[in-house]
Each structure stands twice: as structure tokens, then as C-alpha cells.
Amino acid sequence: MLTNTTTSKAQGDAAEDRALSHLLGHGLRLAARNYRTPGRGGGEIDLVLWDRDGTLVFVEVRKRASRAFGGALGSITAAKQRRIVFAARHYLLRLRTQPPCRFDVVCMEESGGIQWMRAAFDAG
């Protein structure tokens, strides 16, 4: 029997798969998936990709059943953004040079629509 947690995890994985396929179809290349910082209180980045121009793109994937309460995009709070930025900075420590970076969001609603927002927020 599936629990709500298992179902939510499976739905989240399917949303990430769909977002990744969408981004690869637009010429981005996968660098990492589900990158997590070590220890407690860190952050996670759903997808890390390279854009054609050499920009490293940190992507948050959000799926919501409805647009109520701001929908998928509205669910990315300032605290969530800080955790993503923290994880991105940690990821960048692994690289010899610092590439240009941006934070994108891919939102999906239950209706099936997909929306890719480039530079949805910044590290500031």
C-alpha cells in the first residue's frame, strides 16, 4: 500500500523528470540532480544544469495541485530561496572557476501546464 509520503515523493520525482526533459529539450546540459549540502539545516537544489552560454543554472522544480495560495511559484518563500542559494554557494566551492550563475524555477500545475522562469530570483 502506498502512503501519502511515497505518493508525494513519486509525484515530485515525476515533476523533476518532466522539468529535466523540458530543459534538456531547450539545450541545457545536466550537471547534477538533487544536490544536497552535507549536514543538517543545509539546502537542496533539484537540478543543476549548464546553459549554452556557460551559465550554471540552479533550478527549483515546484508542482502544486492548484493555483490557490499562489500556486507553485508562490510556494517558494524567502526562506526556501535562502536555502537554495546556500546550497548553490556550496556547490560552487567544488569548481575551480566561478561561472556566471542564475536561479530558475520550473512550475507545474495539476492542469498539466509547465512554466520555466529564467532568473526567477537572485542570490542577494
Buried (B, 14 or more C-beta within 10 A) or exposed (E): EEEEEEEEEEEBEEBBEBBBEBBEEEEBEEBBBEBEBEEEEEBEBBBBBBBEEEBBBBBBBBBBEEBEEEBBBEBBEEEBBEBBBBBBEBBBEEEEEEEEBBBBBBBBBEEEEBBBBEEBBEBE
